[in-house]
Amino acid sequence: MLFTKNKAKFLESVIQKWEKQGLISQNESIKLLGSFEAQEFNWKKLAKYSFWICIICIITAFSAFAVDPLILKFIRVFFDLTDLLKLFFFLFLSSLFFTVGFKRKKKYPEKSYSNEAILFLGTLSFSISISYLSFLLNVEEIISFIFLTSFLFYALIGYCFSSKLIWIFSLLTLGAWLGMESSYISSWGAYSISMNYPLKFVALGLGLTGASYALSKYKQTKPFVKSTQIIAFLYLFIALWTLSIFGSYTDFLSWLEVKQIELFHWSLLFAFFSAGAIAHSLKFDNHISKGFGITFLFINLYTRYFEFFWDSLHKGIFFTILGVSFWILGSKSEKIWSLGKSSK
C-alpha cells in the first residue's frame, strides 16, 4: 500500500512503539513495515490542483477570446440570439457535459478529478441556462424559486455523482437563494422576519452545521461532511464578524451614531462561537473547527483592538496583555494535558 510521507512516518513510529512495548514480535513488526511504502510524490494532490487550474484556465480563455476582434463578431451573433435560444444552447451544453461525465465515471471511476472537472463544467453551463431562464420570466417570486430548485438540482447531481465540488456549489446556491428570498420578502429592504442579512446567515450556518452531523450518520453521505462543515462555518463566522462590527443595524447613518461599546455583546457572541469551535476541535480532533475557531478568534481580537484601542492604548501594551493572556491559557492547558497523560 502507498501512503503519503507523513502517514508512512506515523505508521512506522506506531509499529516501532508496539514492538518496544512487546505488543508485537520483531517478525510481525518487519512484516507490517513491509506492507506499505511512502509515496515520494503526492500525485493525487497534483491531479486535483491540475484540474482546478484547468477549469480556471478555461474560464480565463473564454474571457481572453472575448477581447479578440474575430471572436467578438461571433459573440455578437450569439448575443443577438433570443434568450430562449441561449437557454436551450446552455441546457444542451450542460446535458452534454453531464452525459460525458456520467459515462466516464462508469468507465474510468479511478479518474475522479477529471470526471469531477467535466461534471463541474456541466454545472456551470446549467447555472448559465438558469440565469437566462430568470431573464425570460422576469418575475421576482419565480426567480427565488429557481434558485431554490437549482440548489436541489445541484445537491442531487453532487450526491449521485459523488462530486464534492458540485455539492459545494449547491450550498453556495442555497446562500444565494436565502439572499434573494430575503430581499423579495422584505421588498428589497434590510429586514424580514425581524432579522437582518447577517443574522439569517448565522441561522443558515448553524443549520448546515447540524446537517453535517446528520450526514455523518449515513455511509452514502459521509463524503460530503467536511465540505458541508466548511461552507457552514464560512457562513456562520463571516456573518458573526459582520454582526460584531455593524450589529443588527442596516442604516449606515444610524450605525455611525452608535457607540461601539453598544455592539460589544455581538463581539462576545462571536468570541463564544470561536471558543466553542476550538473546544469542539480539541474534544473531537476536528481540524476544520480548529482552523475556523482560531482564525476568527484572532480576527475578533484584532477587530476589537482597532475599534477600542487603536488611538488610546499603546500598541506594545495591547500585544503584551494579549501575549500574557495566551501564555496563561497555554500553561493551564499544558497542566491539564500533563494530568491526563500521567493518569493513563
Secondary structure, DSSP 8 states (H G I E B T S, - for coil): -EE-HHHHHHHHHHHHHHHHTTSS-HHHHHHHHTT-EE-SS-HHHHHHHHHHHHHHHHHHHHHHHTTSHHHHHHHHHHHTS-HHHHHHHHHHHHHHHHHHHHHHHHH-TT-HHHHHHHHHHHHHHHHHHHHHHHHHH--HHHHHHHHHHHHHHHHHHHHHTT-HHHHHHHHHHHHHHHHHHHHHHTTSSS-BTTB-HHHHHHHHHHHHHHHHHHHTTSTTTGGGHHHHHHHHHHHHHHHHHHHHHHTT---HHHHHTS-GGGGHHHHHHHHHHHHHHHHHHHHHT-HHHHHHHHHHHHHHHHHHIIIIITTTS-HHHHHHHHHHHHHHHHHHHHHHHHHHHHT-
